[in-house]
Amino acid sequence: MTPAEAAEGADAGQHPAKALDDTVHQRIRLGILTVAHQARRAEFGFLRTTLDLTAGNLGQHLTVLEKAGLVAVEKGYEGRRPRTWITLTPAGERALREEVAQLKRLIHQIETADGA
């Protein structure tokens, strides 16, 4: 679901859970997007350590995010050591912001129902 579709659904009274993006909402991918957003440019090893993942698992999730156009993967060298850096694309920034907005709507519904 695109952010525009999610916004339309929110306006039409659709439950916010239906507007969550499966690509973004998956726990590890949401973590990758969040760390990349905060760091602006995250090195593969930093992501792997921060999220406590194996290199293979992180690589698979990065492939999903890259194919979806949400991250850009840049390979290069730092000195003689190969490095991989991850940055959010503009679409990735939008998708992360929309996911957070939908999560806030869910939290608001719970707090409102609980009388908080």
Biopython code that builds the backbone (N, CA, C, O; Angstrom):
import numpy as np
from Bio.PDB.StructureBuilder import StructureBuilder

atoms = [
    (1, "MET", "N", (0.854, -1.169, 0.000)),
    (1, "MET", "CA", (0.000, 0.000, 0.000)),
    (1, "MET", "C", (0.899, 1.231, 0.000)),
    (1, "MET", "O", (1.848, 1.320, 0.779)),
    (2, "THR", "N", (0.596, 2.162, -0.866)),
    (2, "THR", "CA", (1.381, 3.389, -0.932)),
    (2, "THR", "C", (0.962, 4.329, 0.181)),
    (2, "THR", "O", (-0.131, 4.185, 0.729)),
    (3, "PRO", "N", (1.819, 5.301, 0.532)),
    (3, "PRO", "CA", (1.414, 6.273, 1.550)),
    (3, "PRO", "C", (0.129, 7.009, 1.181)),
    (3, "PRO", "O", (-0.689, 7.302, 2.053)),
    (4, "ALA", "N", (-0.056, 7.310, -0.106)),
    (4, "ALA", "CA", (-1.281, 8.007, -0.533)),
    (4, "ALA", "C", (-2.506, 7.130, -0.292)),
    (4, "ALA", "O", (-3.538, 7.614, 0.173)),
    (5, "GLU", "N", (-2.391, 5.833, -0.610)),
    (5, "GLU", "CA", (-3.504, 4.917, -0.368)),
    (5, "GLU", "C", (-3.788, 4.801, 1.122)),
    (5, "GLU", "O", (-4.945, 4.733, 1.535)),
    (6, "ALA", "N", (-2.728, 4.779, 1.930)),
    (6, "ALA", "CA", (-2.906, 4.696, 3.380)),
    (6, "ALA", "C", (-3.627, 5.931, 3.897)),
    (6, "ALA", "O", (-4.513, 5.833, 4.746)),
    (7, "ALA", "N", (-3.244, 7.090, 3.380)),
    (7, "ALA", "CA", (-3.894, 8.333, 3.817)),
    (7, "ALA", "C", (-5.363, 8.330, 3.423)),
    (7, "ALA", "O", (-6.217, 8.754, 4.201)),
    (8, "GLU", "N", (-5.665, 7.848, 2.206)),
    (8, "GLU", "CA", (-7.058, 7.779, 1.769)),
    (8, "GLU", "C", (-7.853, 6.843, 2.667)),
    (8, "GLU", "O", (-8.985, 7.143, 3.047)),
    (9, "GLY", "N", (-7.243, 5.696, 3.006)),
    (9, "GLY", "CA", (-7.917, 4.738, 3.877)),
    (9, "GLY", "C", (-8.157, 5.309, 5.251)),
    (9, "GLY", "O", (-9.198, 5.064, 5.861)),
    (10, "ALA", "N", (-7.182, 6.081, 5.751)),
    (10, "ALA", "CA", (-7.335, 6.696, 7.072)),
    (10, "ALA", "C", (-8.485, 7.685, 7.049)),
    (10, "ALA", "O", (-9.257, 7.769, 8.004)),
    (11, "ASP", "N", (-8.604, 8.437, 5.953)),
    (11, "ASP", "CA", (-9.683, 9.409, 5.846)),
    (11, "ASP", "C", (-11.035, 8.718, 5.715)),
    (11, "ASP", "O", (-12.055, 9.280, 6.112)),
    (12, "ALA", "N", (-11.057, 7.518, 5.169)),
    (12, "ALA", "CA", (-12.315, 6.810, 4.945)),
    (12, "ALA", "C", (-12.732, 5.996, 6.165)),
    (12, "ALA", "O", (-13.690, 5.226, 6.095)),
    (13, "GLY", "N", (-12.030, 6.156, 7.274)),
    (13, "GLY", "CA", (-12.387, 5.437, 8.483)),
    (13, "GLY", "C", (-11.825, 4.031, 8.545)),
    (13, "GLY", "O", (-12.244, 3.238, 9.388)),
    (14, "GLN", "N", (-10.900, 3.712, 7.685)),
    (14, "GLN", "CA", (-10.263, 2.397, 7.681)),
    (14, "GLN", "C", (-9.437, 2.233, 8.951)),
    (14, "GLN", "O", (-8.804, 3.186, 9.405)),
    (15, "HIS", "N", (-9.438, 1.054, 9.516)),
    (15, "HIS", "CA", (-8.639, 0.795, 10.705)),
    (15, "HIS", "C", (-7.160, 1.001, 10.374)),
    (15, "HIS", "O", (-6.703, 0.542, 9.327)),
    (16, "PRO", "N", (-6.401, 1.683, 11.242)),
    (16, "PRO", "CA", (-4.998, 1.986, 10.938)),
    (16, "PRO", "C", (-4.131, 0.744, 10.710)),
    (16, "PRO", "O", (-3.128, 0.818, 10.001)),
    (17, "ALA", "N", (-4.497, -0.373, 11.291)),
    (17, "ALA", "CA", (-3.707, -1.591, 11.086)),
    (17, "ALA", "C", (-3.717, -2.022, 9.621)),
    (17, "ALA", "O", (-2.752, -2.611, 9.134)),
    (18, "LYS", "N", (-4.809, -1.725, 8.925)),
    (18, "LYS", "CA", (-4.894, -2.096, 7.508)),
    (18, "LYS", "C", (-3.977, -1.239, 6.648)),
    (18, "LYS", "O", (-3.648, -1.623, 5.525)),
    (19, "ALA", "N", (-3.558, -0.083, 7.158)),
    (19, "ALA", "CA", (-2.702, 0.819, 6.392)),
    (19, "ALA", "C", (-1.213, 0.557, 6.632)),
    (19, "ALA", "O", (-0.366, 1.204, 6.016)),
    (20, "LEU", "N", (-0.890, -0.381, 7.520)),
    (20, "LEU", "CA", (0.520, -0.695, 7.745)),
    (20, "LEU", "C", (1.092, -1.380, 6.509)),
    (20, "LEU", "O", (0.437, -2.221, 5.892)),
    (21, "ASP", "N", (2.302, -1.017, 6.160)),
    (21, "ASP", "CA", (2.977, -1.551, 4.985)),
    (21, "ASP", "C", (3.753, -2.801, 5.402)),
    (21, "ASP", "O", (4.653, -2.711, 6.238)),
    (22, "ASP", "N", (3.422, -3.961, 4.838)),
    (22, "ASP", "CA", (4.073, -5.216, 5.223)),
    (22, "ASP", "C", (5.584, -5.183, 4.990)),
    (22, "ASP", "O", (6.337, -5.784, 5.756)),
    (23, "THR", "N", (6.029, -4.497, 3.958)),
    (23, "THR", "CA", (7.456, -4.418, 3.680)),
    (23, "THR", "C", (8.164, -3.636, 4.778)),
    (23, "THR", "O", (9.242, -4.030, 5.224)),
    (24, "VAL", "N", (7.581, -2.554, 5.208)),
    (24, "VAL", "CA", (8.181, -1.683, 6.217)),
    (24, "VAL", "C", (7.948, -2.218, 7.623)),
    (24, "VAL", "O", (8.843, -2.140, 8.464)),
    (25, "HIS", "N", (6.783, -2.751, 7.890)),
    (25, "HIS", "CA", (6.376, -3.085, 9.251)),
    (25, "HIS", "C", (7.107, -4.291, 9.823)),
    (25, "HIS", "O", (7.181, -4.423, 11.044)),
    (26, "GLN", "N", (7.640, -5.159, 9.008)),
    (26, "GLN", "CA", (8.370, -6.318, 9.513)),
    (26, "GLN", "C", (9.441, -5.813, 10.484)),
    (26, "GLN", "O", (10.155, -4.863, 10.164)),
    (27, "ARG", "N", (9.563, -6.420, 11.640)),
    (27, "ARG", "CA", (10.392, -5.934, 12.738)),
    (27, "ARG", "C", (11.817, -5.563, 12.331)),
    (27, "ARG", "O", (12.281, -4.471, 12.657)),
    (28, "ILE", "N", (12.506, -6.434, 11.638)),
    (28, "ILE", "CA", (13.898, -6.171, 11.272)),
    (28, "ILE", "C", (13.979, -5.048, 10.249)),
    (28, "ILE", "O", (14.837, -4.172, 10.358)),
    (29, "ARG", "N", (13.094, -5.063, 9.255)),
    (29, "ARG", "CA", (13.137, -4.011, 8.236)),
    (29, "ARG", "C", (12.788, -2.648, 8.833)),
    (29, "ARG", "O", (13.377, -1.636, 8.454)),
    (30, "LEU", "N", (11.844, -2.617, 9.756)),
    (30, "LEU", "CA", (11.533, -1.360, 10.436)),
    (30, "LEU", "C", (12.759, -0.873, 11.214)),
    (30, "LEU", "O", (13.045, 0.324, 11.245)),
    (31, "GLY", "N", (13.471, -1.799, 11.836)),
    (31, "GLY", "CA", (14.697, -1.451, 12.539)),
    (31, "GLY", "C", (15.761, -0.899, 11.600)),
    (31, "GLY", "O", (16.419, 0.091, 11.923)),
    (32, "ILE", "N", (15.935, -1.525, 10.449)),
    (32, "ILE", "CA", (16.906, -1.053, 9.454)),
    (32, "ILE", "C", (16.557, 0.361, 9.015)),
    (32, "ILE", "O", (17.420, 1.239, 8.985)),
    (33, "LEU", "N", (15.300, 0.579, 8.678)),
    (33, "LEU", "CA", (14.875, 1.908, 8.222)),
    (33, "LEU", "C", (15.067, 2.961, 9.311)),
    (33, "LEU", "O", (15.474, 4.088, 9.029)),
    (34, "THR", "N", (14.773, 2.589, 10.546)),
    (34, "THR", "CA", (14.903, 3.531, 11.652)),
    (34, "THR", "C", (16.368, 3.889, 11.897)),
    (34, "THR", "O", (16.704, 5.063, 12.050)),
    (35, "VAL", "N", (17.232, 2.889, 11.934)),
    (35, "VAL", "CA", (18.660, 3.154, 12.150)),
    (35, "VAL", "C", (19.220, 3.970, 10.992)),
    (35, "VAL", "O", (19.970, 4.921, 11.211)),
    (36, "ALA", "N", (18.864, 3.609, 9.766)),
    (36, "ALA", "CA", (19.357, 4.354, 8.600)),
    (36, "ALA", "C", (18.862, 5.796, 8.624)),
    (36, "ALA", "O", (19.589, 6.711, 8.237)),
    (37, "HIS", "N", (17.638, 5.998, 9.073)),
    (37, "HIS", "CA", (17.102, 7.361, 9.186)),
    (37, "HIS", "C", (17.903, 8.167, 10.213)),
    (37, "HIS", "O", (18.284, 9.309, 9.958)),
    (38, "GLN", "N", (18.148, 7.570, 11.354)),
    (38, "GLN", "CA", (18.867, 8.264, 12.423)),
    (38, "GLN", "C", (20.325, 8.526, 12.045)),
    (38, "GLN", "O", (20.861, 9.595, 12.339)),
    (39, "ALA", "N", (20.956, 7.569, 11.404)),
    (39, "ALA", "CA", (22.380, 7.692, 11.069)),
    (39, "ALA", "C", (22.611, 8.452, 9.768)),
    (39, "ALA", "O", (23.721, 8.924, 9.520)),
    (40, "ARG", "N", (21.600, 8.574, 8.953)),
    (40, "ARG", "CA", (21.666, 9.168, 7.607)),
    (40, "ARG", "C", (22.426, 8.286, 6.621)),
    (40, "ARG", "O", (22.051, 8.201, 5.452)),
    (41, "ARG", "N", (23.480, 7.633, 7.077)),
    (41, "ARG", "CA", (24.252, 6.696, 6.244)),
    (41, "ARG", "C", (24.810, 5.648, 7.203)),
    (41, "ARG", "O", (25.699, 5.935, 8.005)),
    (42, "ALA", "N", (24.282, 4.440, 7.111)),
    (42, "ALA", "CA", (24.663, 3.389, 8.052)),
    (42, "ALA", "C", (25.547, 2.362, 7.372)),
    (42, "ALA", "O", (25.264, 1.929, 6.255)),
    (43, "GLU", "N", (26.607, 1.976, 8.039)),
    (43, "GLU", "CA", (27.509, 0.953, 7.525)),
    (43, "GLU", "C", (26.925, -0.418, 7.869)),
    (43, "GLU", "O", (26.336, -0.597, 8.935)),
    (44, "PHE", "N", (27.089, -1.371, 6.972)),
    (44, "PHE", "CA", (26.529, -2.708, 7.113)),
    (44, "PHE", "C", (26.860, -3.319, 8.476)),
    (44, "PHE", "O", (25.971, -3.832, 9.156)),
    (45, "GLY", "N", (28.122, -3.268, 8.875)),
    (45, "GLY", "CA", (28.537, -3.862, 10.150)),
    (45, "GLY", "C", (27.865, -3.195, 11.338)),
    (45, "GLY", "O", (27.523, -3.860, 12.316)),
    (46, "PHE", "N", (27.673, -1.885, 11.258)),
    (46, "PHE", "CA", (26.981, -1.155, 12.323)),
    (46, "PHE", "C", (25.539, -1.627, 12.432)),
    (46, "PHE", "O", (25.045, -1.865, 13.534)),
    (47, "LEU", "N", (24.863, -1.764, 11.300)),
    (47, "LEU", "CA", (23.485, -2.265, 11.296)),
    (47, "LEU", "C", (23.427, -3.679, 11.870)),
    (47, "LEU", "O", (22.570, -3.990, 12.698)),
    (48, "ARG", "N", (24.348, -4.527, 11.422)),
    (48, "ARG", "CA", (24.374, -5.919, 11.866)),
    (48, "ARG", "C", (24.530, -5.996, 13.380)),
    (48, "ARG", "O", (23.824, -6.757, 14.042)),
    (49, "THR", "N", (25.449, -5.213, 13.926)),
    (49, "THR", "CA", (25.693, -5.222, 15.364)),
    (49, "THR", "C", (24.529, -4.592, 16.126)),
    (49, "THR", "O", (24.062, -5.146, 17.121)),
    (50, "THR", "N", (24.069, -3.452, 15.665)),
    (50, "THR", "CA", (22.994, -2.730, 16.349)),
    (50, "THR", "C", (21.719, -3.559, 16.429)),
    (50, "THR", "O", (21.041, -3.564, 17.456)),
    (51, "LEU", "N", (21.395, -4.256, 15.352)),
    (51, "LEU", "CA", (20.152, -5.031, 15.302)),
    (51, "LEU", "C", (20.353, -6.500, 15.670)),
    (51, "LEU", "O", (19.406, -7.287, 15.642)),
    (52, "ASP", "N", (21.599, -6.870, 16.019)),
    (52, "ASP", "CA", (21.932, -8.231, 16.438)),
    (52, "ASP", "C", (21.495, -9.266, 15.399)),
    (52, "ASP", "O", (20.743, -10.194, 15.698)),
    (53, "LEU", "N", (21.989, -9.078, 14.163)),
    (53, "LEU", "CA", (21.631, -9.960, 13.049)),
    (53, "LEU", "C", (22.872, -10.647, 12.495)),
    (53, "LEU", "O", (23.997, -10.188, 12.698)),
    (54, "THR", "N", (22.652, -11.736, 11.802)),
    (54, "THR", "CA", (23.747, -12.331, 11.041)),
    (54, "THR", "C", (23.894, -11.540, 9.741)),
    (54, "THR", "O", (22.965, -10.856, 9.311)),
    (55, "ALA", "N", (25.058, -11.641, 9.128)),
    (55, "ALA", "CA", (25.276, -10.937, 7.867)),
    (55, "ALA", "C", (24.285, -11.412, 6.803)),
    (55, "ALA", "O", (23.763, -10.605, 6.034)),
    (56, "GLY", "N", (24.030, -12.710, 6.762)),
    (56, "GLY", "CA", (23.099, -13.248, 5.771)),
    (56, "GLY", "C", (21.679, -12.754, 5.965)),
    (56, "GLY", "O", (20.996, -12.408, 5.002)),
    (57, "ASN", "N", (21.236, -12.723, 7.214)),
    (57, "ASN", "CA", (19.878, -12.257, 7.506)),
    (57, "ASN", "C", (19.739, -10.784, 7.153)),
    (57, "ASN", "O", (18.759, -10.388, 6.522)),
    (58, "LEU", "N", (20.711, -9.970, 7.556)),
    (58, "LEU", "CA", (20.668, -8.549, 7.228)),
    (58, "LEU", "C", (20.680, -8.360, 5.720)),
    (58, "LEU", "O", (19.938, -7.530, 5.194)),
    (59, "GLY", "N", (21.516, -9.121, 5.018)),
    (59, "GLY", "CA", (21.589, -9.011, 3.561)),
    (59, "GLY", "C", (20.256, -9.306, 2.890)),
    (59, "GLY", "O", (19.878, -8.629, 1.934)),
    (60, "GLN", "N", (19.547, -10.309, 3.381)),
    (60, "GLN", "CA", (18.245, -10.650, 2.802)),
    (60, "GLN", "C", (17.238, -9.518, 2.992)),
    (60, "GLN", "O", (16.498, -9.178, 2.068)),
    (61, "HIS", "N", (17.211, -8.949, 4.166)),
    (61, "HIS", "CA", (16.278, -7.850, 4.427)),
    (61, "HIS", "C", (16.646, -6.606, 3.620)),
    (61, "HIS", "O", (15.763, -5.897, 3.137)),
    (62, "LEU", "N", (17.938, -6.338, 3.474)),
    (62, "LEU", "CA", (18.359, -5.203, 2.663)),
    (62, "LEU", "C", (17.955, -5.393, 1.206)),
    (62, "LEU", "O", (17.580, -4.431, 0.535)),
    (63, "THR", "N", (18.028, -6.622, 0.715)),
    (63, "THR", "CA", (17.607, -6.908, -0.655)),
    (63, "THR", "C", (16.127, -6.587, -0.845)),
    (63, "THR", "O", (15.747, -5.991, -1.852)),
    (64, "VAL", "N", (15.295, -6.976, 0.113)),
    (64, "VAL", "CA", (13.860, -6.678, 0.038)),
    (64, "VAL", "C", (13.638, -5.167, 0.001)),
    (64, "VAL", "O", (12.874, -4.662, -0.822)),
    (65, "LEU", "N", (14.319, -4.449, 0.906)),
    (65, "LEU", "CA", (14.148, -2.998, 0.979)),
    (65, "LEU", "C", (14.687, -2.302, -0.263)),
    (65, "LEU", "O", (14.107, -1.323, -0.732)),
    (66, "GLU", "N", (15.795, -2.807, -0.793)),
    (66, "GLU", "CA", (16.368, -2.205, -2.004)),
    (66, "GLU", "C", (15.454, -2.440, -3.203)),
    (66, "GLU", "O", (15.229, -1.522, -3.992)),
    (67, "LYS", "N", (14.929, -3.642, -3.350)),
    (67, "LYS", "CA", (14.009, -3.934, -4.456)),
    (67, "LYS", "C", (12.739, -3.098, -4.373)),
    (67, "LYS", "O", (12.143, -2.762, -5.396)),
    (68, "ALA", "N", (12.325, -2.762, -3.147)),
    (68, "ALA", "CA", (11.138, -1.925, -2.953)),
    (68, "ALA", "C", (11.456, -0.448, -3.158)),
    (68, "ALA", "O", (10.554, 0.390, -3.138)),
    (69, "GLY", "N", (12.732, -0.125, -3.356)),
    (69, "GLY", "CA", (13.131, 1.260, -3.589)),
    (69, "GLY", "C", (13.203, 2.097, -2.319)),
    (69, "GLY", "O", (13.174, 3.326, -2.380)),
    (70, "LEU", "N", (13.298, 1.432, -1.165)),
    (70, "LEU", "CA", (13.288, 2.153, 0.105)),
    (70, "LEU", "C", (14.685, 2.481, 0.632)),
    (70, "LEU", "O", (14.849, 3.415, 1.417)),
    (71, "VAL", "N", (15.691, 1.716, 0.202)),
    (71, "VAL", "CA", (17.072, 2.003, 0.589)),
    (71, "VAL", "C", (17.965, 1.946, -0.635)),
    (71, "VAL", "O", (17.661, 1.286, -1.629)),
    (72, "ALA", "N", (19.074, 2.658, -0.532)),
    (72, "ALA", "CA", (20.128, 2.578, -1.541)),
    (72, "ALA", "C", (21.324, 1.917, -0.880)),
    (72, "ALA", "O", (21.686, 2.257, 0.247)),
    (73, "VAL", "N", (21.932, 0.977, -1.578)),
    (73, "VAL", "CA", (23.095, 0.257, -1.063)),
    (73, "VAL", "C", (24.296, 0.686, -1.883)),
    (73, "VAL", "O", (24.300, 0.584, -3.110)),
    (74, "GLU", "N", (25.310, 1.164, -1.189)),
    (74, "GLU", "CA", (26.530, 1.645, -1.840)),
    (74, "GLU", "C", (27.701, 0.806, -1.355)),
    (74, "GLU", "O", (27.932, 0.683, -0.152)),
    (75, "LYS", "N", (28.439, 0.230, -2.297)),
    (75, "LYS", "CA", (29.612, -0.570, -1.951)),
    (75, "LYS", "C", (30.857, 0.214, -2.320)),
    (75, "LYS", "O", (30.910, 0.879, -3.355)),
    (76, "GLY", "N", (31.841, 0.122, -1.467)),
    (76, "GLY", "CA", (33.088, 0.824, -1.717)),
    (76, "GLY", "C", (34.157, 0.328, -0.765)),
    (76, "GLY", "O", (34.059, -0.760, -0.197)),
    (77, "TYR", "N", (35.170, 1.146, -0.607)),
    (77, "TYR", "CA", (36.289, 0.789, 0.259)),
    (77, "TYR", "C", (36.571, 1.893, 1.240)),
    (77, "TYR", "O", (36.422, 3.077, 0.936)),
    (78, "GLU", "N", (36.978, 1.489, 2.417)),
    (78, "GLU", "CA", (37.493, 2.401, 3.423)),
    (78, "GLU", "C", (38.916, 1.919, 3.655)),
    (78, "GLU", "O", (39.150, 0.922, 4.337)),
    (79, "GLY", "N", (39.860, 2.649, 3.072)),
    (79, "GLY", "CA", (41.221, 2.129, 3.031)),
    (79, "GLY", "C", (41.235, 0.934, 2.100)),
    (79, "GLY", "O", (40.827, 1.040, 0.943)),
    (80, "ARG", "N", (41.694, -0.187, 2.586)),
    (80, "ARG", "CA", (41.708, -1.413, 1.780)),
    (80, "ARG", "C", (40.542, -2.339, 2.107)),
    (80, "ARG", "O", (40.389, -3.394, 1.492)),
    (81, "ARG", "N", (39.738, -1.949, 3.055)),
    (81, "ARG", "CA", (38.650, -2.818, 3.497)),
    (81, "ARG", "C", (37.360, -2.517, 2.752)),
    (81, "ARG", "O", (36.935, -1.364, 2.682)),
    (82, "PRO", "N", (36.733, -3.552, 2.194)),
    (82, "PRO", "CA", (35.444, -3.329, 1.526)),
    (82, "PRO", "C", (34.379, -2.949, 2.556)),
    (82, "PRO", "O", (34.350, -3.478, 3.667)),
    (83, "ARG", "N", (33.517, -2.033, 2.163)),
    (83, "ARG", "CA", (32.444, -1.569, 3.036)),
    (83, "ARG", "C", (31.149, -1.463, 2.229)),
    (83, "ARG", "O", (31.161, -1.276, 1.012)),
    (84, "THR", "N", (30.044, -1.587, 2.944)),
    (84, "THR", "CA", (28.725, -1.397, 2.352)),
    (84, "THR", "C", (27.986, -0.393, 3.224)),
    (84, "THR", "O", (27.916, -0.546, 4.443)),
    (85, "TRP", "N", (27.431, 0.644, 2.581)),
    (85, "TRP", "CA", (26.691, 1.669, 3.300)),
    (85, "TRP", "C", (25.246, 1.670, 2.821)),
    (85, "TRP", "O", (24.962, 1.414, 1.651)),
    (86, "ILE", "N", (24.364, 1.957, 3.726)),
    (86, "ILE", "CA", (22.932, 1.970, 3.431)),
    (86, "ILE", "C", (22.386, 3.361, 3.747)),
    (86, "ILE", "O", (22.649, 3.919, 4.812)),
    (87, "THR", "N", (21.625, 3.906, 2.806)),
    (87, "THR", "CA", (20.935, 5.179, 3.031)),
    (87, "THR", "C", (19.475, 5.003, 2.624)),
    (87, "THR", "O", (19.146, 4.179, 1.772)),
    (88, "LEU", "N", (18.619, 5.789, 3.246)),
    (88, "LEU", "CA", (17.211, 5.779, 2.863)),
    (88, "LEU", "C", (17.039, 6.588, 1.586)),
    (88, "LEU", "O", (17.670, 7.630, 1.408)),
    (89, "THR", "N", (16.197, 6.109, 0.719)),
    (89, "THR", "CA", (15.815, 6.879, -0.459)),
    (89, "THR", "C", (14.686, 7.822, -0.035)),
    (89, "THR", "O", (14.133, 7.659, 1.053)),
    (90, "PRO", "N", (14.336, 8.796, -0.866)),
    (90, "PRO", "CA", (13.164, 9.621, -0.537)),
    (90, "PRO", "C", (11.903, 8.770, -0.316)),
    (90, "PRO", "O", (11.093, 9.072, 0.561)),
    (91, "ALA", "N", (11.747, 7.719, -1.106)),
    (91, "ALA", "CA", (10.589, 6.826, -0.909)),
    (91, "ALA", "C", (10.683, 6.114, 0.437)),
    (91, "ALA", "O", (9.664, 5.893, 1.090)),
    (92, "GLY", "N", (11.884, 5.757, 0.853)),
    (92, "GLY", "CA", (12.082, 5.122, 2.152)),
    (92, "GLY", "C", (11.749, 6.054, 3.297)),
    (92, "GLY", "O", (11.148, 5.643, 4.289)),
    (93, "GLU", "N", (12.141, 7.313, 3.159)),
    (93, "GLU", "CA", (11.803, 8.314, 4.175)),
    (93, "GLU", "C", (10.284, 8.463, 4.293)),
    (93, "GLU", "O", (9.739, 8.498, 5.396)),
    (94, "ARG", "N", (9.606, 8.552, 3.134)),
    (94, "ARG", "CA", (8.143, 8.688, 3.142)),
    (94, "ARG", "C", (7.483, 7.458, 3.761)),
    (94, "ARG", "O", (6.562, 7.578, 4.569)),
    (95, "ALA", "N", (7.961, 6.271, 3.374)),
    (95, "ALA", "CA", (7.371, 5.035, 3.884)),
    (95, "ALA", "C", (7.554, 4.921, 5.397)),
    (95, "ALA", "O", (6.640, 4.498, 6.104)),
    (96, "LEU", "N", (8.725, 5.296, 5.890)),
    (96, "LEU", "CA", (8.965, 5.242, 7.331)),
    (96, "LEU", "C", (8.066, 6.234, 8.058)),
    (96, "LEU", "O", (7.479, 5.898, 9.086)),
    (97, "ARG", "N", (7.955, 7.440, 7.538)),
    (97, "ARG", "CA", (7.103, 8.447, 8.177)),
    (97, "ARG", "C", (5.630, 8.006, 8.178)),
    (97, "ARG", "O", (4.922, 8.219, 9.162)),
    (98, "GLU", "N", (5.173, 7.399, 7.091)),
    (98, "GLU", "CA", (3.785, 6.933, 7.018)),
    (98, "GLU", "C", (3.555, 5.782, 7.997)),
    (98, "GLU", "O", (2.510, 5.712, 8.643)),
    (99, "GLU", "N", (4.527, 4.886, 8.104)),
    (99, "GLU", "CA", (4.400, 3.776, 9.052)),
    (99, "GLU", "C", (4.283, 4.309, 10.478)),
    (99, "GLU", "O", (3.440, 3.850, 11.249)),
    (100, "VAL", "N", (5.119, 5.264, 10.822)),
    (100, "VAL", "CA", (5.080, 5.862, 12.155)),
    (100, "VAL", "C", (3.733, 6.557, 12.384)),
    (100, "VAL", "O", (3.159, 6.462, 13.469)),
    (101, "ALA", "N", (3.238, 7.248, 11.371)),
    (101, "ALA", "CA", (1.945, 7.919, 11.493)),
    (101, "ALA", "C", (0.830, 6.905, 11.763)),
    (101, "ALA", "O", (-0.035, 7.145, 12.605)),
    (102, "GLN", "N", (0.847, 5.780, 11.056)),
    (102, "GLN", "CA", (-0.184, 4.757, 11.265)),
    (102, "GLN", "C", (-0.058, 4.133, 12.655)),
    (102, "GLN", "O", (-1.066, 3.854, 13.304)),
    (103, "LEU", "N", (1.168, 3.918, 13.110)),
    (103, "LEU", "CA", (1.378, 3.376, 14.456)),
    (103, "LEU", "C", (0.858, 4.358, 15.508)),
    (103, "LEU", "O", (0.267, 3.944, 16.506)),
    (104, "LYS", "N", (1.074, 5.639, 15.292)),
    (104, "LYS", "CA", (0.554, 6.652, 16.221)),
    (104, "LYS", "C", (-0.970, 6.624, 16.243)),
    (104, "LYS", "O", (-1.579, 6.787, 17.300)),
    (105, "ARG", "N", (-1.597, 6.414, 15.065)),
    (105, "ARG", "CA", (-3.061, 6.310, 15.019)),
    (105, "ARG", "C", (-3.539, 5.112, 15.834)),
    (105, "ARG", "O", (-4.534, 5.203, 16.552)),
    (106, "LEU", "N", (-2.824, 3.984, 15.721)),
    (106, "LEU", "CA", (-3.186, 2.798, 16.501)),
    (106, "LEU", "C", (-3.065, 3.080, 18.000)),
    (106, "LEU", "O", (-3.957, 2.736, 18.775)),
    (107, "ILE", "N", (-1.977, 3.698, 18.395)),
    (107, "ILE", "CA", (-1.768, 4.028, 19.805)),
    (107, "ILE", "C", (-2.873, 4.964, 20.294)),
    (107, "ILE", "O", (-3.412, 4.787, 21.387)),
    (108, "HIS", "N", (-3.201, 5.952, 19.481)),
    (108, "HIS", "CA", (-4.263, 6.901, 19.857)),
    (108, "HIS", "C", (-5.596, 6.176, 20.059)),
    (108, "HIS", "O", (-6.331, 6.472, 21.001)),
    (109, "GLN", "N", (-5.904, 5.223, 19.170)),
    (109, "GLN", "CA", (-7.156, 4.474, 19.321)),
    (109, "GLN", "C", (-7.190, 3.710, 20.628)),
    (109, "GLN", "O", (-8.214, 3.662, 21.308)),
    (110, "ILE", "N", (-6.061, 3.116, 20.973)),
    (110, "ILE", "CA", (-5.991, 2.327, 22.228)),
    (110, "ILE", "C", (-6.127, 3.258, 23.427)),
    (110, "ILE", "O", (-6.877, 2.974, 24.360)),
    (111, "GLU", "N", (-5.401, 4.363, 23.397)),
    (111, "GLU", "CA", (-5.455, 5.300, 24.520)),
    (111, "GLU", "C", (-6.848, 5.911, 24.662)),
    (111, "GLU", "O", (-7.333, 6.104, 25.777)),
    (112, "THR", "N", (-7.484, 6.211, 23.546)),
    (112, "THR", "CA", (-8.833, 6.775, 23.580)),
    (112, "THR", "C", (-9.820, 5.755, 24.130)),
    (112, "THR", "O", (-10.694, 6.099, 24.926)),
    (113, "ALA", "N", (-9.684, 4.513, 23.713)),
    (113, "ALA", "CA", (-10.590, 3.461, 24.185)),
    (113, "ALA", "C", (-10.377, 3.181, 25.676)),
    (113, "ALA", "O", (-11.318, 2.819, 26.382)),
    (114, "ASP", "N", (-9.146, 3.350, 26.149)),
    (114, "ASP", "CA", (-8.837, 3.117, 27.557)),
    (114, "ASP", "C", (-9.130, 4.327, 28.428)),
    (114, "ASP", "O", (-9.018, 4.259, 29.652)),
    (115, "GLY", "N", (-9.504, 5.437, 27.797)),
    (115, "GLY", "CA", (-9.796, 6.641, 28.549)),
    (115, "GLY", "C", (-8.558, 7.384, 29.015)),
    (115, "GLY", "O", (-8.616, 8.205, 29.931)),
    (116, "ALA", "N", (-7.421, 7.082, 28.363)),
    (116, "ALA", "CA", (-6.168, 7.749, 28.765)),
    (116, "ALA", "C", (-6.092, 9.166, 28.284)),
    (116, "ALA", "O", (-5.103, 9.853, 28.541)),
]
sb = StructureBuilder()
sb.init_structure("model")
sb.init_model(0)
sb.init_chain("A")
sb.init_seg("    ")
for serial, (resi, resn, name, xyz) in enumerate(atoms, 1):
    if name == "N":
        sb.init_residue(resn, " ", resi, " ")
    sb.init_atom(name, np.array(xyz, "f"), 0.0, 1.0, " ", f" {name:<3s}", serial, name[0])
structure = sb.get_structure()
